[in-house]
């Protein structure tokens, strides 16, 4: 998996910074929420697949992730996400 893709970046975080996963969160498109976005905290039970991110029992399609944050600061932002802000 390429590092410049969402799945590649998440895999890198999971394998390189596994001890600090709780410092990371993903911003996800959620049409049911006011503002349309939701923040989901990563945990030790995270699994990254090619087309989805699984955190515990929560399944997030990769195409809905618009940002990855560490300690509240963006470490990766989808190019098209900047147009939404």
Secondary structure, DSSP 8 states (H G I E B T S, - for coil): --TTSHHHHHHHHHHHSGGGGGGEEEEEE-TTSTTSEEEEE--TTEEE-SSEEEETTEEEEGGGEEEEEETTEEEEE-GGGGGT-
